[in-house]
Amino acid sequence: MNDTDSAPGWPTLAARAKGSELIYRDDPERFSGPPSRFCGWAFEQLRARFPRGQVLELGCGTGRDARRFAGAGYQVTAVDYSVTAIDRARRQIDNPPLIRFQRTDGLTALRDTLPDSLDAVYAHAVYMMLPEDELKAMFQEVRRVLHPGGLHLFAVRSMTDPIAGQGESVAPDVWRRTPGSAPYRFFRRETIDALTALGFERAATEFPAGLHFWYVADRRP
């Protein structure tokens, strides 16, 4: 896993991975159970365009969403930088044969993927923890690895969330809620549109009532 100096106010990649590891160790049930609500929405976007195909999930946790895609016949590579999360994911007895879990960070996983090789990249609640330069690099790499027509499926927390604005301001729309904690990025519609403009076309979007999340499906032209 590569580690470089992060943007001012942001922890390094290694520090973020360590923080995630501690959270999974302290909470044996973190992100366990059935697939997320966003996974159901994203699955419908994917199935409508590609009944089968290659999917990369960034920040897979213990694999609840990855198993949904693989169980439907998609070849899934699911990555996370928490050792504990990946170990738990691999130990699940209901893992479909089409799934492969790997311990690495999202940007490294993307850079290790061949260009024009994937039908979809899936990222649920991953992009809120990234500094702006890294976020843009991720989107550029996603575009590189998708084939034309491939989907970028992601969910990010909205600025309408009541916790937006709480704590120390780190950057525009980014706050650290408590001293020593990782910063957290919230998204406006125009922020998402600017990221889509890095080389994608909008395929679909939804703002589910009461969730304060944007659901986004972008398409590589």
Helices and strands as residue ranges (DSSP letters): H 13-26, H 37-49, E 54-58, H 64-71, E 75-80, H 83-91, E 99-103, H 106-111, E 118-124, G 127-129, H 132-145, E 146-157, E 168-171, E 174-176, E 184-185, H 189-196, E 201-206, E 213-219
